[in-house]
């Protein structure tokens, strides 16, 4: 049962690493992202959300990989 769960964790992490940076590039190009050339709260909030998602993706990949090789 651990192997399918480890694979799901790894796939989840890879998916999030592929999707979130693309989303952030779209947010950064949005007109609401900057006010007078400075980052707006819209951009800052989305940067925090993307950062947290990428950290969770990395943790998911590491835990999945460790589970696959039997360390976790």
C-alpha positions in Angstrom: 0.0 0.0 0.0 2.9 2.4 0.6 4.1 2.2 -3.0 0.9 3.6 -4.6 0.8 6.3 -2.0 4.4 7.2 -2.6 3.8 7.4 -6.3 0.8 9.7 -5.8 2.9 12.0 -3.6 5.6 12.2 -6.2 3.1 12.8 -9.0 1.4 15.5 -6.9 4.7 17.2 -6.3 5.7 17.1 -10.0 2.3 18.4 -11.1 2.5 21.3 -8.7 6.1 22.2 -9.7 4.9 22.2 -13.4 1.7 24.2 -12.8 2.4 26.9 -10.2 5.3 28.7 -11.9 3.2 29.1 -15.1 0.4 30.5 -13.0 2.7 33.0 -11.3 4.1 34.2 -14.6 0.5 34.9 -15.7 -0.2 36.7 -12.4 3.0 38.8 -12.8 1.9 40.0 -16.2 -1.5 41.0 -15.0 -2.1 44.8 -14.8 -3.1 44.5 -11.2 0.3 43.1 -10.3 2.0 46.5 -10.1 1.0 50.0 -9.1 3.4 52.7 -10.3 6.0 50.0 -11.0 5.9 48.6 -7.4 4.5 45.2 -6.5 0.9 45.4 -5.4 -0.7 43.4 -2.7 -2.2 41.3 -5.4 1.2 40.2 -6.6 2.6 39.8 -3.1 -0.3 37.6 -1.9 0.0 35.4 -5.0 3.8 35.1 -4.6 3.2 33.9 -1.0 0.6 31.3 -2.2 2.9 30.0 -5.0 5.9 29.8 -2.6 3.9 27.8 -0.1 2.6 25.5 -2.8 6.2 24.9 -4.2 7.5 24.1 -0.7 4.7 21.7 -0.2 5.4 20.2 -3.6 9.1 19.7 -2.7 8.1 18.1 0.6 5.7 15.8 -1.2 8.4 14.7 -3.7 10.9 14.1 -0.9 8.5 12.1 1.3 7.4 10.1 -1.7 10.9 9.3 -2.8 12.0 8.3 0.7 8.9 6.1 1.0 9.7 4.4 -2.3 13.3 3.6 -1.3 12.1 2.4 2.1 13.6 5.0 4.4 10.3 6.6 5.5 
